[in-house]
Structures are given as C-alpha cells and as structure tokens.
Amino acid sequence: MKRVFPLLGGLTAVLLSYALYQALVVAPTDQLQGDVYRIIYYHVPSAWTAFVLFFVNFVASIVYLIRRSAKADMIALVTAEVGVVFCTVVLVTGPIWARPVWGIWWTWDLRLTLTLVMWLIYVSYLMLRRFSSSGQTPVMAAVLAVFGALDMPLVYFSIWYFRTQHPSPVIGGGGSIDPVMLRVWMINWAAFLCFALMVCWSRYRLERLQREVEEMQALESMIEPRSAR
C-alpha cells in the first residue's frame, strides 16, 4: 500500500496537468459563450465528483447504521469532507460562468437552489461531527447523511422535469455537444476522481491514526488511577 499511494499521486498530477492543457488549449471555444465556457470543464466534473463522494457517504452511512462499523463511519466522514469541497467548487464556478452568460451572479433557479440545499446539509453533517459530544453522534450523522442523499436525485433530475435556466442535459437528454468538449469533460472528471481518491485515502489514514491515539489515551487514563492505588 505504501507504494500505491505515490503512484496514485503521480498519476493524479499527470492527469490534472493534462486535463488543464486540454481545457485551456485543446478544447474549442464555444461559439456563443466564448472562452468563459472553459470554466464548465471544472464546474461539471466537480459536480459529478461531489455526487460520487456523497453517494459513497450514503452507502457507508447505511452500512454503519446496520453494522456499527468504525471503518464505514470513517469512510462516511472523509467522503463528506471531500465532497463538500467539490460541491463548494461547483457553487463558486457556477456564478463565475453565469455572470457573463446570464448577466447575474445568482438566481434562485431550481437546480441552483437544490445544490445549495445539498451543500448546507453536508456542511451541517460536518458541523455535527465536529461539535457534538454525544456518544450517538455517528448514528445521528449517518441518519442525516441518508436524508441528505435524497437531495441528489432532485438536483440531477431538476432540469429534466422542470423549466430551469440551466442548459438541458447533453448526455441522454436530447442535447448535443462537440465530441472534443465531451472528451475534455471526461478527462477532467478522471483527474478529479483520482485527486478525490488520493485526498480521501490520506484523510482516512489520518482519521484512523487519530482514533487509535484517542483509544490509547482513553486506555491509559483508565489504567493510571488503578496504578496510583
């Protein structure tokens, strides 16, 4: 495992560099939106990556509720943390693109609103994990994560069944996209997934070590009073 992590880090660095080159140099300029469209190569893959991470959080939370697995609890925690980062990127890059295209920074568009709600749910999840001292915190957090996951299909299908300002889906939704643009999207998504995996892996190892230290400290605190007697 020690050898795998440096390899993953190297692969991630190469993919991110290649994806940047593809997005800024190779991808054609959109005929209507101009170069501002290039931010979509980061906006959309960030959203897809956040969905993947929140789905893993959802599955891990269910596993924890059923088995009370510490490993599942740690996976749920780290994927929520990294997922919130990618969801934040979505909420930041969206208005940057929207300002020159729509003429406004923000509108209460259904998909925008649901994405903001999703972000708030998972930020609340992290705040619960961080500040609650209850022994039932992991259980409460897992229940909140399961509830939060219900927002994901609403975000995804909002532009399929409701009139919104967002463009119609280009994959399976009757839209069209230049094959080169689609390829650049996929390259960026692959790079983001590798980066997310690397960060989650590092964060998981850190969380596991932190819990081991806390368990040792708790054990020592129980032993010391007895030895003092």
Rosetta blueprint (number, residue, H / E / L):
1 M L
2 K L
3 R L
4 V H
5 F H
6 P H
7 L H
8 L H
9 G H
10 G H
11 L H
12 T H
13 A H
14 V H
15 L H
16 L H
17 S H
18 Y H
19 A H
20 L H
21 Y H
22 Q H
23 A H
24 L H
25 V H
26 V H
27 A L
28 P L
29 T L
30 D E
31 Q L
32 L L
33 Q L
34 G E
35 D H
36 V H
37 Y H
38 R H
39 I H
40 I H
41 Y H
42 Y H
43 H H
44 V H
45 P H
46 S H
47 A H
48 W H
49 T H
50 A H
51 F H
52 V H
53 L H
54 F H
55 F H
56 V H
57 N H
58 F H
59 V H
60 A H
61 S H
62 I H
63 V H
64 Y H
65 L H
66 I H
67 R H
68 R L
69 S L
70 A H
71 K H
72 A H
73 D H
74 M H
75 I H
76 A H
77 L H
78 V H
79 T H
80 A H
81 E H
82 V H
83 G H
84 V H
85 V H
86 F H
87 C H
88 T H
89 V H
90 V H
91 L H
92 V H
93 T H
94 G H
95 P H
96 I H
97 W H
98 A H
99 R H
100 P H
101 V H
102 W H
103 G L
104 I L
105 W L
106 W L
107 T L
108 W L
109 D L
110 L H
111 R H
112 L H
113 T H
114 L H
115 T H
116 L H
117 V H
118 M H
119 W H
120 L H
121 I H
122 Y H
123 V H
124 S H
125 Y H
126 L H
127 M H
128 L H
129 R H
130 R H
131 F H
132 S L
133 S L
134 S L
135 G L
136 Q L
137 T H
138 P H
139 V H
140 M H
141 A H
142 A H
143 V H
144 L H
145 A H
146 V H
147 F H
148 G H
149 A H
150 L L
151 D H
152 M H
153 P H
154 L H
155 V H
156 Y H
157 F H
158 S H
159 I H
160 W H
161 Y H
162 F L
163 R L
164 T L
165 Q L
166 H L
167 P L
168 S L
169 P L
170 V L
171 I L
172 G L
173 G L
174 G L
175 G L
176 S L
177 I L
178 D L
179 P H
180 V H
181 M H
182 L H
183 R H
184 V H
185 W H
186 M H
187 I H
188 N H
189 W H
190 A H
191 A H
192 F H
193 L H
194 C H
195 F H
196 A H
197 L H
198 M H
199 V H
200 C H
201 W H
202 S H
203 R H
204 Y H
205 R H
206 L H
207 E H
208 R H
209 L H
210 Q H
211 R H
212 E H
213 V H
214 E H
215 E H
216 M H
217 Q H
218 A H
219 L H
220 E H
221 S H
222 M H
223 I H
224 E H
225 P H
226 R H
227 S H
228 A H
229 R L
